[in-house]
Amino acid sequence: MIVRLTIDQDGTGFRARISKRDDEGNAPVGTPEIFLVHTKEEAKKRAKDLARALGLKTYRVVDKTLKD
């Protein structure tokens, strides 16, 4: 299983989506969790905590705020 965090700009804050994916990262597992945060670090901490709870050492980050 893979935990993936996607971060988008949302006004003055960020919209984060944490999804669980199969081992290849293709098919979603369950329903993604979507929430608003003030900083990217808040979203990363939440994804890290979920990954640790699932027994994973890492998670993937897709930061869409870096696109121009």
The first five atom37 places (N, CA, C, CB, O) and aatype in JSON, in Angstrom:
{
  "aatype": [12, 9, 19, 1, 10, 16, 9, 3, 5, 3, 7, 16, 7, 13, 1, 0, 1, 9, 15, 11, 1, 3, 3, 6, 7, 2, 0, 14, 19, 7, 16, 14, 6, 9, 13, 10, 19, 8, 16, 11, 6, 6, 0, 11, 11, 1, 0, 11, 3, 10, 0, 1, 0, 10, 7, 10, 11, 16, 18, 1, 19, 19, 3, 11, 16, 10, 11, 3],
  "atom_mask": [
    [1, 1, 1, 1, 1],
    [1, 1, 1, 1, 1],
    [1, 1, 1, 1, 1],
    [1, 1, 1, 1, 1],
    [1, 1, 1, 1, 1],
    [1, 1, 1, 1, 1],
    [1, 1, 1, 1, 1],
    [1, 1, 1, 1, 1],
    [1, 1, 1, 1, 1],
    [1, 1, 1, 1, 1],
    [1, 1, 1, 0, 1],
    [1, 1, 1, 1, 1],
    [1, 1, 1, 0, 1],
    [1, 1, 1, 1, 1],
    [1, 1, 1, 1, 1],
    [1, 1, 1, 1, 1],
    [1, 1, 1, 1, 1],
    [1, 1, 1, 1, 1],
    [1, 1, 1, 1, 1],
    [1, 1, 1, 1, 1],
    [1, 1, 1, 1, 1],
    [1, 1, 1, 1, 1],
    [1, 1, 1, 1, 1],
    [1, 1, 1, 1, 1],
    [1, 1, 1, 0, 1],
    [1, 1, 1, 1, 1],
    [1, 1, 1, 1, 1],
    [1, 1, 1, 1, 1],
    [1, 1, 1, 1, 1],
    [1, 1, 1, 0, 1],
    [1, 1, 1, 1, 1],
    [1, 1, 1, 1, 1],
    [1, 1, 1, 1, 1],
    [1, 1, 1, 1, 1],
    [1, 1, 1, 1, 1],
    [1, 1, 1, 1, 1],
    [1, 1, 1, 1, 1],
    [1, 1, 1, 1, 1],
    [1, 1, 1, 1, 1],
    [1, 1, 1, 1, 1],
    [1, 1, 1, 1, 1],
    [1, 1, 1, 1, 1],
    [1, 1, 1, 1, 1],
    [1, 1, 1, 1, 1],
    [1, 1, 1, 1, 1],
    [1, 1, 1, 1, 1],
    [1, 1, 1, 1, 1],
    [1, 1, 1, 1, 1],
    [1, 1, 1, 1, 1],
    [1, 1, 1, 1, 1],
    [1, 1, 1, 1, 1],
    [1, 1, 1, 1, 1],
    [1, 1, 1, 1, 1],
    [1, 1, 1, 1, 1],
    [1, 1, 1, 0, 1],
    [1, 1, 1, 1, 1],
    [1, 1, 1, 1, 1],
    [1, 1, 1, 1, 1],
    [1, 1, 1, 1, 1],
    [1, 1, 1, 1, 1],
    [1, 1, 1, 1, 1],
    [1, 1, 1, 1, 1],
    [1, 1, 1, 1, 1],
    [1, 1, 1, 1, 1],
    [1, 1, 1, 1, 1],
    [1, 1, 1, 1, 1],
    [1, 1, 1, 1, 1],
    [1, 1, 1, 1, 1]
  ],
  "atom_positions": [
    [[0.85, -1.18, 0.0], [0.0, 0.0, 0.0], [0.9, 1.24, 0.0], [-0.97, 0.0, 1.23], [1.98, 1.24, 0.59]],
    [[0.43, 2.27, -0.65], [1.13, 3.55, -0.74], [0.2, 4.63, -0.23], [1.59, 3.85, -2.2], [-0.99, 4.64, -0.56]],
    [[0.72, 5.56, 0.57], [-0.02, 6.74, 1.0], [0.46, 7.91, 0.15], [0.16, 7.02, 2.54], [1.66, 8.18, 0.09]],
    [[-0.48, 8.6, -0.49], [-0.12, 9.73, -1.34], [-0.81, 10.99, -0.86], [-0.49, 9.44, -2.81], [-2.02, 11.01, -0.64]],
    [[-0.03, 12.05, -0.71], [-0.54, 13.35, -0.3], [-0.47, 14.28, -1.51], [0.28, 13.93, 0.91], [0.59, 14.44, -2.12]],
    [[-1.6, 14.88, -1.86], [-1.66, 15.86, -2.94], [-2.02, 17.21, -2.34], [-2.69, 15.43, -4.05], [-3.01, 17.32, -1.6]],
    [[-1.22, 18.24, -2.65], [-1.43, 19.57, -2.09], [-1.74, 20.55, -3.21], [-0.19, 20.03, -1.28], [-0.99, 20.65, -4.19]],
    [[-2.85, 21.28, -3.08], [-3.26, 22.33, -4.03], [-3.41, 23.64, -3.28], [-4.59, 21.94, -4.76], [-3.74, 23.65, -2.09]],
    [[-3.18, 24.76, -3.97], [-3.43, 26.08, -3.39], [-4.94, 26.26, -3.25], [-2.8, 27.23, -4.27], [-5.69, 25.89, -4.15]],
    [[-5.38, 26.84, -2.15], [-6.81, 27.09, -1.94], [-6.94, 28.43, -1.21], [-7.49, 25.93, -1.13], [-6.95, 28.47, 0.02]],
    [[-7.04, 29.52, -1.96], [-7.1, 30.84, -1.35], [-5.79, 31.15, -0.65], [0.0, 0.0, 0.0], [-4.73, 31.09, -1.27]],
    [[-5.85, 31.48, 0.63], [-4.64, 31.78, 1.38], [-4.03, 30.54, 2.03], [-4.94, 32.81, 2.44], [-2.94, 30.62, 2.59]],
    [[-4.72, 29.41, 1.95], [-4.22, 28.16, 2.54], [-4.03, 27.1, 1.48], [0.0, 0.0, 0.0], [-3.8, 27.41, 0.31]],
    [[-4.12, 25.86, 1.91], [-3.91, 24.74, 1.01], [-4.99, 23.68, 1.21], [-2.52, 24.12, 1.24], [-5.46, 23.47, 2.33]],
    [[-5.37, 23.04, 0.12], [-6.29, 21.9, 0.17], [-5.43, 20.65, 0.01], [-7.42, 21.99, -0.96], [-4.67, 20.53, -0.95]],
    [[-5.56, 19.74, 0.94], [-4.77, 18.52, 0.92], [-5.68, 17.32, 0.75], [-3.93, 18.39, 2.21], [-6.8, 17.28, 1.25]],
    [[-5.17, 16.33, 0.02], [-5.92, 15.09, -0.17], [-4.96, 13.93, 0.11], [-6.53, 14.99, -1.63], [-3.92, 13.8, -0.53]],
    [[-5.33, 13.11, 1.07], [-4.54, 11.91, 1.37], [-5.31, 10.72, 0.84], [-4.26, 11.78, 2.92], [-6.47, 10.5, 1.2]],
    [[-4.66, 9.96, -0.02], [-5.29, 8.77, -0.56], [-4.39, 7.56, -0.35], [-5.61, 8.95, -2.06], [-3.17, 7.67, -0.31]],
    [[-5.03, 6.42, -0.21], [-4.3, 5.16, -0.12], [-4.4, 4.5, -1.49], [-4.88, 4.22, 1.03], [-5.47, 4.46, -2.1]],
    [[-3.26, 3.98, -1.96], [-3.19, 3.37, -3.29], [-2.64, 1.95, -3.17], [-2.31, 4.22, -4.25], [-2.04, 1.59, -2.16]],
    [[-2.85, 1.15, -4.22], [-2.26, -0.19, -4.23], [-0.74, -0.08, -4.34], [-2.84, -1.04, -5.39], [-0.21, 1.02, -4.5]],
    [[-0.05, -1.18, -4.25], [1.42, -1.18, -4.23], [2.05, -0.55, -5.46], [1.92, -2.58, -4.08], [3.16, -0.03, -5.38]],
    [[1.38, -0.59, -6.59], [1.9, 0.02, -7.81], [1.54, 1.5, -7.89], [1.37, -0.72, -9.04], [2.05, 2.22, -8.76]],
    [[0.67, 1.97, -7.01], [0.26, 3.37, -6.99], [-0.82, 3.7, -8.0], [0.0, 0.0, 0.0], [-1.1, 4.87, -8.23]],
    [[-1.44, 2.69, -8.6], [-2.43, 2.93, -9.66], [-3.87, 2.99, -9.15], [-2.32, 1.85, -10.68], [-4.57, 3.97, -9.41]],
    [[-4.3, 1.98, -8.44], [-5.7, 1.89, -8.04], [-5.9, 2.43, -6.62], [-6.18, 0.43, -8.11], [-5.16, 2.1, -5.7]],
    [[-6.93, 3.29, -6.46], [-7.22, 3.81, -5.12], [-7.76, 2.71, -4.21], [-8.22, 4.97, -5.2], [-8.44, 1.78, -4.66]],
    [[-7.44, 2.83, -2.92], [-7.96, 1.91, -1.91], [-8.77, 2.77, -0.94], [-6.8, 1.12, -1.16], [-8.2, 3.6, -0.23]],
    [[-10.07, 2.56, -0.91], [-10.92, 3.34, -0.01], [-11.19, 4.74, -0.54], [0.0, 0.0, 0.0], [-10.93, 5.05, -1.7]],
    [[-11.72, 5.58, 0.34], [-12.09, 6.95, 0.01], [-11.0, 7.9, 0.47], [-13.45, 7.32, 0.66], [-10.52, 7.78, 1.6]],
    [[-10.58, 8.85, -0.38], [-9.54, 9.79, 0.05], [-10.06, 10.75, 1.13], [-9.02, 10.59, -1.15], [-11.26, 11.03, 1.21]],
    [[-9.14, 11.24, 1.94], [-9.46, 12.22, 2.97], [-9.05, 13.59, 2.44], [-8.72, 11.88, 4.33], [-7.89, 13.78, 2.06]],
    [[-9.98, 14.54, 2.41], [-9.71, 15.88, 1.91], [-9.91, 16.88, 3.05], [-10.64, 16.22, 0.69], [-10.91, 16.82, 3.76]],
    [[-8.94, 17.79, 3.21], [-9.01, 18.75, 4.31], [-8.24, 20.01, 3.96], [-8.47, 18.13, 5.61], [-7.4, 20.0, 3.06]],
    [[-8.52, 21.1, 4.68], [-7.83, 22.37, 4.48], [-6.8, 22.57, 5.59], [-8.83, 23.55, 4.45], [-7.04, 22.23, 6.75]],
    [[-5.64, 23.14, 5.21], [-4.59, 23.44, 6.18], [-4.01, 24.82, 5.87], [-3.47, 22.35, 6.16], [-4.17, 25.34, 4.77]],
    [[-3.34, 25.4, 6.86], [-2.71, 26.7, 6.67], [-1.31, 26.57, 6.06], [-2.63, 27.44, 7.99], [-0.86, 27.45, 5.33]],
    [[-0.63, 25.46, 6.38], [0.73, 25.26, 5.86], [0.87, 23.86, 5.26], [1.77, 25.47, 6.98], [0.12, 22.94, 5.61]],
    [[1.83, 23.72, 4.37], [2.1, 22.41, 3.78], [2.61, 21.43, 4.84], [3.13, 22.55, 2.65], [2.36, 20.23, 4.75]],
    [[3.31, 21.96, 5.83], [3.87, 21.1, 6.88], [2.76, 20.4, 7.67], [4.74, 21.93, 7.82], [2.92, 19.25, 8.08]],
    [[1.62, 21.1, 7.88], [0.48, 20.47, 8.57], [0.0, 19.26, 7.79], [-0.67, 21.49, 8.76], [-0.27, 18.2, 8.36]],
    [[-0.12, 19.42, 6.47], [-0.6, 18.33, 5.62], [0.41, 17.19, 5.61], [-0.85, 18.83, 4.18], [0.02, 16.02, 5.67]],
    [[1.69, 17.51, 5.54], [2.72, 16.48, 5.52], [2.74, 15.69, 6.84], [4.1, 17.1, 5.27], [2.95, 14.48, 6.83]],
    [[2.54, 16.38, 7.95], [2.51, 15.69, 9.25], [1.34, 14.71, 9.31], [2.42, 16.7, 10.4], [1.48, 13.6, 9.82]],
    [[0.2, 15.13, 8.81], [-0.99, 14.26, 8.83], [-0.76, 13.01, 7.95], [-2.24, 15.03, 8.34], [-1.13, 11.9, 8.33]],
    [[-0.15, 13.22, 6.78], [0.15, 12.08, 5.9], [1.18, 11.16, 6.54], [0.66, 12.58, 4.53], [1.05, 9.93, 6.46]],
    [[2.2, 11.74, 7.17], [3.22, 10.94, 7.84], [2.61, 10.11, 8.96], [4.33, 11.86, 8.4], [2.94, 8.93, 9.11]],
    [[1.72, 10.72, 9.75], [1.07, 10.0, 10.85], [0.25, 8.82, 10.33], [0.18, 10.96, 11.66], [0.26, 7.74, 10.92]],
    [[-0.47, 9.03, 9.23], [-1.27, 7.95, 8.65], [-0.37, 6.83, 8.14], [-2.15, 8.48, 7.5], [-0.63, 5.65, 8.37]],
    [[0.7, 7.21, 7.44], [1.63, 6.2, 6.92], [2.22, 5.37, 8.07], [2.77, 6.87, 6.12], [2.3, 4.15, 7.97]],
    [[2.62, 6.03, 9.14], [3.18, 5.32, 10.3], [2.14, 4.39, 10.92], [3.7, 6.32, 11.35], [2.46, 3.27, 11.32]],
    [[0.9, 4.86, 11.01], [-0.17, 4.04, 11.58], [-0.41, 2.78, 10.75], [-1.46, 4.86, 11.69], [-0.82, 1.75, 11.29]],
    [[-0.16, 2.87, 9.45], [-0.33, 1.72, 8.56], [0.92, 0.86, 8.49], [-0.71, 2.2, 7.16], [0.95, -0.15, 7.78]],
    [[1.97, 1.26, 9.22], [3.2, 0.49, 9.23], [4.13, 0.79, 8.07], [0.0, 0.0, 0.0], [5.04, 0.02, 7.78]],
    [[3.9, 1.93, 7.39], [4.74, 2.32, 6.25], [5.82, 3.29, 6.71], [3.88, 2.96, 5.14], [5.62, 4.05, 7.65]],
    [[6.97, 3.26, 6.04], [8.06, 4.15, 6.41], [8.02, 5.46, 5.63], [9.39, 3.46, 6.19], [8.57, 6.46, 6.09]],
    [[7.39, 5.45, 4.48], [7.38, 6.65, 3.64], [5.98, 6.91, 3.08], [8.39, 6.52, 2.49], [5.09, 6.07, 3.2]],
    [[5.83, 8.08, 2.48], [4.61, 8.44, 1.75], [5.03, 9.32, 0.59], [3.56, 9.17, 2.68], [6.13, 9.87, 0.59]],
    [[4.16, 9.46, -0.41], [4.47, 10.26, -1.58], [3.78, 11.61, -1.48], [4.04, 9.54, -2.87], [2.67, 11.71, -0.97]],
    [[4.46, 12.65, -1.97], [3.9, 13.99, -1.97], [3.81, 14.48, -3.41], [4.76, 14.96, -1.11], [4.79, 14.43, -4.15]],
    [[2.63, 14.96, -3.81], [2.42, 15.6, -5.1], [2.05, 17.04, -4.77], [1.31, 14.88, -5.97], [0.93, 17.32, -4.35]],
    [[3.01, 17.96, -4.98], [2.8, 19.36, -4.64], [2.43, 20.14, -5.91], [4.08, 19.96, -3.96], [3.31, 20.5, -6.7]],
    [[1.15, 20.38, -6.09], [0.68, 21.07, -7.28], [0.78, 22.59, -7.16], [-0.75, 20.69, -7.56], [0.46, 23.31, -8.11]],
    [[1.24, 23.09, -6.01], [1.38, 24.54, -5.83], [2.65, 25.04, -6.52], [1.41, 24.9, -4.35], [2.81, 26.25, -6.68]],
    [[3.54, 24.15, -6.92], [4.79, 24.55, -7.56], [4.65, 24.78, -9.06], [5.84, 23.52, -7.31], [5.58, 25.26, -9.7]],
    [[3.48, 24.44, -9.62], [3.24, 24.65, -11.06], [3.02, 26.11, -11.36], [2.03, 23.83, -11.53], [2.41, 26.82, -10.56]],
    [[3.48, 26.55, -12.48], [3.24, 27.94, -12.92], [2.22, 27.99, -14.02], [4.54, 28.59, -13.38], [1.9, 29.06, -14.52]]
  ]
}
